Every structure is written in structure tokens, then in C-alpha cells.
């Protein structure tokens, strides 16, 4: 069972769908018994806090389901087990799946081990930034980022990207 935490009316269904696609929501298909709607899923990840030392290494994961109806009405829901009662806006920095987040995080860590200079920052799903000194380069995927770093001589290792990806998928 799900509970509604947010609702909004977009002018058209197309605008609502465009918003969902631009912000990382994963499309799950058309659903509904009597009235059909487009179903999207998104996951937000934040660090958990403990009462003594501050942030921990645990991920606080909130899974959202969003219904986009033909008139532009959207309804965002969470599981009844969730501690969320309501939200003030549609989550826009979402991952389509928690498994993708864990694999990406592991892959970024493995790529960081291969780099001689620079660091990688995850902006959101499929958007990354590579920092070298004062320079900053943005990429729409980790493979182009890795190939760029390799071509500029920032990669010390000899490991191909596909092998790093396999390691990350096994670890996550």
C-alpha cells in the first residue's frame, strides 16, 4: 500500500512527463484499472544521522512512485512504512533505482583509484563532473569521462572501463 505525500496539476500531461524525464525518474509503464496513468519511480538518497557523531555511512533511501494522469495531474506516493508524511515539492534529484546508485558510487570509487590527478563528483544520475586543479569538465556518462581522463594522461592504471564496470557491479 502507498500513501500520497504530494500532488500537483501541470498545465498538460506532456509538461508533466517532460519534467519527470528531465529529472531522472524511471518510467515503469502505463498502469491503472479504470483510469490509465503513466507510472514513474524515483529514489532519493541522503546520509543518515546518528545522535552522537553526526553523519554515518548508512544511506537513507526514500522510494517514490508518481502517477501522471491524462489531465496533467500528478500524485507522488511512498510506502506506508516510510517516515515521510508530506513533501513540499516533487523530488527532482532522483535516481531511477537504488541499485544503479550503488553501482555508480562503486564505479566512481574504482575510477578514483585509477586516477593520478583529479577527482570525480556525481551531480545526479548520468551527470558527472571531473575536477583537475582549477579546471572543471562536465560529462553525461562515466565512460566518456574515463576516456577523457585517459586521453589526457590522468589515468595511471591500465584497466579498461568495461572491467571497472564489471567489478563495480559485482561489489554493489
C-alpha positions in Angstrom: 0.0 0.0 0.0 1.1 3.6 -0.7 0.3 6.9 0.9 0.1 10.2 -1.0 2.7 12.8 0.1 2.4 15.3 -2.7 0.1 16.3 -5.6 0.3 18.9 -8.3 -1.5 19.9 -11.5 0.6 20.6 -14.6 -1.0 22.5 -17.5 -0.7 19.4 -19.7 0.3 15.8 -19.4 3.2 16.4 -21.8 4.8 19.0 -19.5 4.5 16.7 -16.5 6.1 13.8 -18.5 8.9 16.2 -19.7 9.6 17.2 -16.1 9.8 13.5 -15.0 12.1 12.6 -17.8 14.4 15.6 -17.3 14.8 14.8 -13.6 15.9 11.2 -13.6 12.6 9.5 -12.8 12.4 5.9 -14.2 9.4 5.1 -16.4 7.6 2.0 -15.3 4.8 1.9 -17.9 1.1 2.6 -18.1 -1.0 1.4 -15.1 -4.5 1.7 -13.7 -7.6 -0.4 -13.8 -10.2 2.1 -14.8 -8.3 5.3 -15.4 -4.9 4.8 -17.1 -1.9 6.8 -16.0 1.9 6.8 -16.6 3.8 5.4 -13.6 7.3 6.7 -12.7 9.6 5.6 -9.9 12.4 7.6 -8.2 14.7 7.1 -5.3 16.3 9.8 -3.2 19.4 9.0 -1.1 20.7 11.0 1.8 23.1 10.3 4.7 21.6 9.1 7.9 22.3 11.0 11.1 23.0 9.4 14.5 22.6 11.3 17.7 26.3 11.4 18.7 28.8 11.7 15.9 26.7 13.3 13.1 26.7 11.6 9.7 27.0 7.8 9.4 27.9 5.6 6.4 24.3 4.4 6.1 22.2 5.6 3.2 18.7 6.8 4.0 16.6 5.7 1.0 13.2 7.1 0.1 11.4 5.3 -2.8 8.7 7.4 -4.6 6.1 6.3 -7.1 4.5 9.0 -9.2 1.3 8.8 -11.2 0.9 11.1 -14.2 -2.7 11.4 -15.4 -4.0 12.5 -18.8 -5.1 16.0 -17.5 -1.6 16.8 -16.1 -2.5 15.8 -12.5 0.4 14.0 -10.7 0.3 12.2 -7.4 3.6 11.3 -5.6 3.3 8.3 -3.2 5.6 6.5 -0.8 5.2 3.2 1.1 3.2 3.2 4.3 6.3 2.1 6.1 8.1 5.3 5.1 8.6 8.0 7.8 7.6 10.7 5.2 4.2 12.3 5.8 4.4 15.0 3.2 6.8 16.9 0.9 6.8 20.5 -0.3 7.7 19.8 -3.9 8.3 17.0 -6.4 11.8 15.4 -5.7 14.0 16.5 -8.7 17.3 14.9 -7.8 16.2 11.3 -8.0 17.8 8.1 -9.1 15.6 5.7 -11.1 16.8 2.8 -8.9 18.9 2.3 -5.7 20.9 -0.5 -7.3 22.0 1.9 -10.0 23.1 4.4 -7.4 25.1 1.8 -5.5 26.8 0.6 -8.7 27.6 4.1 -9.8 29.1 5.0 -6.5 31.3 1.9 -6.5 32.4 2.6 -10.1 33.3 6.2 -9.2 35.4 4.9 -6.3 37.1 2.4 -8.6 37.8 5.1 -11.2 39.2 7.3 -8.5 41.7 4.6 -7.6 42.9 4.7 -11.3 43.3 8.4 -11.4 46.7 10.0 -10.9 45.3 13.6 -10.7 41.8 15.0 -10.3 38.6 13.9 -8.7 35.1 12.9 -9.9 31.9 14.3 -8.5 28.4 12.8 -9.0 26.0 15.6 -9.9 23.0 13.3 -10.5 22.2 10.2 -12.4 24.1 10.3 -15.7 25.8 13.7 -15.0 29.3 13.8 -13.6 32.0 16.5 -13.1 35.7 15.8 -13.4 38.0 18.3 -11.5 41.7 18.8 -12.3 43.2 21.7 -10.3 41.1 24.7 -11.3 39.6 23.1 -14.4 36.2 21.5 -14.4 34.7 19.3 -17.1 31.1 18.0 -17.2 30.1 14.7 -18.7 26.9 12.8 -19.5 28.3 9.4 -18.5 31.2 7.8 -16.8 32.6 6.1 -20.0 33.3 9.5 -21.7 34.7 10.9 -18.5 37.1 7.9 -18.2 38.1 8.1 -21.8 38.8 11.8 -21.5 40.9 11.3 -18.4 42.8 8.5 -20.1 43.5 10.6 -23.2 44.8 13.5 -21.1 47.2 11.2 -19.2 45.4 11.4 -15.8 44.8 7.7 -15.5 47.8 5.8 -14.0 46.3 2.3 -14.3 45.9 0.1 -17.4 42.4 -1.1 -16.6 39.8 -0.8 -19.3 36.4 0.9 -18.4 34.4 -2.3 -19.0 36.5 -4.2 -16.5 35.9 -1.5 -13.9 32.2 -1.6 -14.6 32.1 -5.4 -14.0 34.0 -5.0 -10.7 31.5 -2.3 -9.6 28.5 -4.4 -10.5 29.9 -7.4 -8.5 30.7 -5.2 -5.5 27.3 -3.4 -5.4 
